[in-house]
Amino acid sequence: MNLKGETAVVCGAGGFIGGHLVKGLIANGINVVRAVDVKPLDEWYQVTEGVESLSLDLKDKENCMIAADGVSLVYQLAADMGGMGFIENNKALCMLSVLTNTHMLVAAQAKGVKRFFYSSSACVYNGEKQTSPDVVALKESDAYPALPEDGYGWEKLFSERMCRHFEEDYGLVCRVARYHNVYGPDGTWNGGREKAPAAICRKVIEAKNSGVHEINIWGDGKQTRSFMYIDDCVKGTEMIMESEIDEPINLGSSELVTINQLVDLVEDIAGIKLKRTYDLNAPKGVNGRNSDNTLIQEKLGWEPSIRLRDGLERTYRWIEQEIATGAKGK
């Protein structure tokens, strides 16, 4: 389905992915008339000129009605979230995002929205399938029987089911993508909510700048992950929203690396080798997680276009510049 010319609201537009998505949708011919985030405008990662940008708490149903008014497409990315350090220590806060998802679905249905996109997460997958670093790539059916990440993962899985039933009961067309570790410039790189690629880039830059050539790694460094660059995420999101895929679908890279290998790549970009220490008591998440892209390749022909090494270099250079100019990060 071609969505060019449709009107849209992006919820969570002040965040990392949402800020990039607004620009990507506009470039693709979609009229993003409204961008919404709970943060004050001066704390948004990106503000796009010509788009009505509103600071609203979407846990409030009336604010959701304002957000959904007069648009045909809703992109619901708004959530309290961050890297593993944040998720493991803020389970109740993560669960409260279910209010945002519920009220945005209610508002979309009430306002006659045509299509609703929901950004879910790989954290919905059964933890028993992620106990080894040599993980078998997770396919969509591996979310059941349900044993997701406590807090954040349960909220995401429950909200997936809400999308399904709003489509079945009310005819609201819903599309759900399970994001796998999105990274890139214009995102969080310090403060506790950053994810592994940004955190490691920052730590390597700080070690290089300080002359203390040492890095502390959460866990033993053997845990495995795949990481998707933001441009691929935006493109995949657009394709999923336009598709006729009714079930949740993976959106991620299948390029699996250990955290130690991730550090290797960033060290190579920085031109430095660091002594490594390991914090075995720090939050580290599951031992292994990777995306099985069979379904999205079959249905949409989508495959990440940006290799991890290339995406990390772009991210590293951006964070390096942020630190050099005295930015505090968001």
Secondary structure, 3 states (H helix, E strand, C coil): CCCCCCEEEEECCCCHHHHHHHHHHHHCCCEEEEEEECCCHHHCCCCCCCCEEEECCCCCHHHHHHHHCCCCEEEECCCCCCCHHHHHHCHHHHHCHHHHHHHHHHHHHHCCCCEEEEEEEHHHCCHHHCCCCCCCCECHHHHCCCCCCCCHHHHHHHHHHHHHHHHHHHCCEEEEEEECCEECCCCCCCCCCCCHHHHHHHHHHHHHHHCCCEEEEECCCCCEECCEEHHHHHHHHHHHHHCCCCCCEEECCCCCEEHHHHHHHHHHHHCCCCEEEEECCCCCCCCECCECCHHHHHHHCCCCCCCHHHHHHHHHHHHHHHHHCCCCCC
